[in-house]
Amino acid sequence: MAGGLDKETLEAILDALKQFAERRLSPETVLELDARDEVPVDVLREMCGPDLGIHLLFIPEEFHGMGGDATDVYRLCEQLARIDLGVATGLLATFLGSDPIAFGGTPEQRAQWLTRIADEGLLFAYGATEPQAGSDLGALKSTATRVEEDGTIVAYVLNGRKQWISNGGIADVYTFLANAPGGPSWFVIEKGAQGLGSGKAEDKHGIRASNTAAVWCEDVRVGADRLVGGVEGQGLLQAQLVFGYTRLMVAAFGLGAGWAALDRAIPFALDRVQGGAPLSEKQGYTHKLIVPHAARLEAARAFIEETAVRLETAPEGTLNTEGAIAKYLATEAGNAAAEASIQALGGYGYTREYVVEKIKRDVRITMIYEGTSEIMEMTISRDRWQQHIKTRGAYYHEQARTLETLAARRPGVGAETAALALHALAEVLERARTARLTRNQHVLLRLGELMAYAESAGSLAQRADRAAAGTLGPKADTRFDAATLAALSRIFAREAALKVATEGTRLVCGGDGVPDAELAAFEAKIGFAAVHRAQRGLLTDMDHVADVLFGRVGTALRQSA
Ligand SMILES: Cc1cc2nc3c(=O)[nH]c(=O)nc-3n(C[C@H](O)[C@H](O)[C@H](O)COP(=O)(O)OP(=O)(O)OC[C@H]3O[C@@H](n4cnc5c(N)ncnc54)[C@H](O)[C@@H]3O)c2cc1C
């Protein structure tokens, strides 16, 4: 992945995609596809064909691709999600499906399959989930039986059933996870293989432009060269290796869909007059339905961008927790933004014609596939809990101190408030440790949410600092100027600090972890007073962000009733 595209090439691709979408996937077309529950297979193939070649961005140059890096992939996925999440899912499935090969395949397998995807635009399906094995993939039942000749393994016979497989009914190639004698392993199966079958397309809540179907193998025989990596038992590890990367893609889907919804609510609110003025001038509307969602989406973006850059140099498999934080925040924020956008459009929002209703149904899947939000909470919490223990409670205090140093150098980018969130989090974790509260799964998972909020507050403050210094990466999103990013960061950091302090206290008190006699001292450690003081200026910042979003920079927001 190293290197990636230059800024101009990335922008040219994003522009080409936009123009393609205007021709082939206009809002009217995607609404019709949704209503007819139709998968535009021809459009998917065209996107991976010689004219547009969007798929090449995901493939290394040595295999005839363009060698996009994780930042390129995030920017592309965000753009795809803004067009249609169903089509985006159809494309994602190819890269989920081929990732076990890309990251765990032998050199020959990588050369064979990645080159074929680049040259032929093959559509893949990723067959991991089973009827009884969803979040817990270890429970999978599919089997791969060795076929031996003269003591050499020459083939495998695959049996089993996969559930909810994207592109399951339309793929050219399938990667199929099955238990070989040496443990779970990926196998590559081509369309048309004898015994390979798929079910009818699922009738889904959203992403109706994406094919989802059950897939099964009944005595499907594949050559031994179809065992990914050539060694049995590597399947779960190979799946793990790519989580940092694949979850970042789904995070970008949440981000793109969330902004697509808000970007429909914003012009609506400028036009729609109620109570004597456009809704865009009503603080009770903007500061509930638009501004906080913009702040949460930009916090998620900061974390996605930071993780994308780190992925370029990090050893494979090391940023799974960061991928989980990015996915968790961005998909929850995208879902909430789409829900708020329906409300923002009132009755119009509830009809199909205004599209936000479709976006809301579509974005919902991002909180389920590639690991549910609860599994993300568990992943985040388990890892950071270990860090807390290993560092004897210093892990989050140290992150807070880094932000305090930043705040001293550049006040006003939200770093001081993000530091309050991180200090409070460290104290909550320490109390949870001494009172042995993480034996309660509820506590463990809720802590995962608090960790995601506090860490992304730090991430957004650092992004706002880089924007102020003019050192954002060349391919970073530039929708907001430095002053607005700083305001967004202050808004989000206040929310994060208050959330960690209040919900963290609720958790440890709720688990009977703080005796009455110690409560005042605990509250002082959490820093309640400082967290409350930090809320000062919130309305001014929200006014500023609303002014920017509604194009009134420099004018005061009218506080009409
Ligand atoms: C449209 C669509 C497309 C998909 N595409 C693919 C694909 O291409 N390839 C593929 O392999 N899979 C795919 N999936 C499957 C998807 O990844 C799974 O649905 C998902 O991982 C959850 O598994 P499950 O549905 O079995 O739910 P379960 O794992 O049964 O979870 C049900 C609920 O319980 C919660 N839960 C689960 N375990 C725990 C726990 N230990 N503690 C607390 N709560 C828990 C979950 O968060 C969830 O809320 C797709 C699914 C859909 C709906």
The ligand as an SDF file (V2000), in Angstrom:
LIG
                    3D

 53 58  0  0  0  0  0  0  0  0999 V2000
  -26.8860   -6.9780    4.4530 C   0  0  0  0  0  0  0  0  0  0  0  0
  -25.8130   -7.8420    5.0630 C   0  0  0  0  0  0  0  0  0  0  0  0
  -24.6510   -8.1010    4.3640 C   0  0  0  0  0  0  0  0  0  0  0  0
  -23.6670   -8.9400    4.9150 C   0  0  0  0  0  0  0  0  0  0  0  0
  -22.5620   -9.2590    4.1760 N   0  0  0  0  0  0  0  0  0  0  0  0
  -21.7270  -10.2290    4.6440 C   0  0  0  0  0  0  0  0  0  0  0  0
  -20.6820  -10.7460    3.8180 C   0  0  0  0  0  0  0  0  0  0  0  0
  -20.4810  -10.2860    2.6900 O   0  0  0  0  0  0  0  0  0  0  0  0
  -19.9150  -11.7560    4.2910 N   0  0  0  0  0  0  0  0  0  0  0  0
  -20.1020  -12.2720    5.5470 C   0  0  0  0  0  0  0  0  0  0  0  0
  -19.3790  -13.1940    5.9110 O   0  0  0  0  0  0  0  0  0  0  0  0
  -21.0710  -11.7930    6.3710 N   0  0  0  0  0  0  0  0  0  0  0  0
  -21.8930  -10.8000    5.9370 C   0  0  0  0  0  0  0  0  0  0  0  0
  -22.9050  -10.3320    6.7280 N   0  0  0  0  0  0  0  0  0  0  0  0
  -23.0680  -10.8900    8.0730 C   0  0  0  0  0  0  0  0  0  0  0  0
  -22.7270   -9.9120    9.1750 C   0  0  0  0  0  0  0  0  0  0  0  0
  -21.3460   -9.6870    9.2360 O   0  0  0  0  0  0  0  0  0  0  0  0
  -23.3300  -10.4750   10.4670 C   0  0  0  0  0  0  0  0  0  0  0  0
  -24.7200  -10.3060   10.3580 O   0  0  0  0  0  0  0  0  0  0  0  0
  -22.8070   -9.8100   11.7090 C   0  0  0  0  0  0  0  0  0  0  0  0
  -21.4570  -10.1240   11.9090 O   0  0  0  0  0  0  0  0  0  0  0  0
  -23.5880  -10.2130   12.9610 C   0  0  0  0  0  0  0  0  0  0  0  0
  -23.7660  -11.5930   13.0320 O   0  0  0  0  0  0  0  0  0  0  0  0
  -25.2340  -12.1980   13.2620 P   0  0  0  0  0  0  0  0  0  0  0  0
  -26.1210  -11.5830   12.2500 O   0  0  0  0  0  0  0  0  0  0  0  0
  -25.1260  -13.6570   13.2970 O   0  0  0  0  0  0  0  0  0  0  0  0
  -25.6740  -11.6390   14.6570 O   0  0  0  0  0  0  0  0  0  0  0  0
  -25.2770  -12.2080   16.0970 P   0  0  0  0  0  0  0  0  0  0  0  0
  -23.8230  -12.4260   16.1690 O   0  0  0  0  0  0  0  0  0  0  0  0
  -26.1770  -13.3200   16.4560 O   0  0  0  0  0  0  0  0  0  0  0  0
  -25.6360  -10.9480   16.9840 O   0  0  0  0  0  0  0  0  0  0  0  0
  -26.9770  -10.5970   17.3330 C   0  0  0  0  0  0  0  0  0  0  0  0
  -26.8900   -9.4480   18.3430 C   0  0  0  0  0  0  0  0  0  0  0  0
  -26.1970   -9.9020   19.5080 O   0  0  0  0  0  0  0  0  0  0  0  0
  -25.0730   -9.0880   19.7660 C   0  0  0  0  0  0  0  0  0  0  0  0
  -24.0000   -9.9450   20.2370 N   0  0  0  0  0  0  0  0  0  0  0  0
  -23.3920  -10.9480   19.5770 C   0  0  0  0  0  0  0  0  0  0  0  0
  -22.4420  -11.5210   20.3360 N   0  0  0  0  0  0  0  0  0  0  0  0
  -22.4530  -10.8640   21.5010 C   0  0  0  0  0  0  0  0  0  0  0  0
  -21.6920  -10.9950   22.7080 C   0  0  0  0  0  0  0  0  0  0  0  0
  -20.7300  -11.9060   22.8390 N   0  0  0  0  0  0  0  0  0  0  0  0
  -21.9670  -10.1520   23.7220 N   0  0  0  0  0  0  0  0  0  0  0  0
  -22.9220   -9.2180   23.5990 C   0  0  0  0  0  0  0  0  0  0  0  0
  -23.6700   -9.0540   22.4900 N   0  0  0  0  0  0  0  0  0  0  0  0
  -23.4260   -9.8610   21.4540 C   0  0  0  0  0  0  0  0  0  0  0  0
  -24.7520   -8.4330   18.4480 C   0  0  0  0  0  0  0  0  0  0  0  0
  -24.0680   -7.2120   18.6130 O   0  0  0  0  0  0  0  0  0  0  0  0
  -26.1320   -8.2380   17.8670 C   0  0  0  0  0  0  0  0  0  0  0  0
  -26.7120   -7.0820   18.3780 O   0  0  0  0  0  0  0  0  0  0  0  0
  -23.8620   -9.4680    6.2070 C   0  0  0  0  0  0  0  0  0  0  0  0
  -25.0340   -9.1750    6.9180 C   0  0  0  0  0  0  0  0  0  0  0  0
  -26.0090   -8.3940    6.3510 C   0  0  0  0  0  0  0  0  0  0  0  0
  -27.2770   -8.1540    7.1240 C   0  0  0  0  0  0  0  0  0  0  0  0
  1  2  1  0
  2  3  1  0
  2 52  2  0
  3  4  2  0
  4  5  1  0
  4 50  1  0
  5  6  2  0
  6  7  1  0
  6 13  1  0
  7  8  2  0
  7  9  1  0
  9 10  1  0
 10 11  2  0
 10 12  1  0
 12 13  2  0
 13 14  1  0
 14 15  1  0
 14 50  1  0
 15 16  1  0
 16 17  1  0
 16 18  1  0
 18 19  1  0
 18 20  1  0
 20 21  1  0
 20 22  1  0
 22 23  1  0
 23 24  1  0
 24 25  2  0
 24 26  1  0
 24 27  1  0
 27 28  1  0
 28 29  2  0
 28 30  1  0
 28 31  1  0
 31 32  1  0
 32 33  1  0
 33 34  1  0
 33 48  1  0
 34 35  1  0
 35 36  1  0
 35 46  1  0
 36 37  1  0
 36 45  1  0
 37 38  2  0
 38 39  1  0
 39 40  1  0
 39 45  2  0
 40 41  1  0
 40 42  2  0
 42 43  1  0
 43 44  2  0
 44 45  1  0
 46 47  1  0
 46 48  1  0
 48 49  1  0
 50 51  2  0
 51 52  1  0
 52 53  1  0
M  END
$$$$
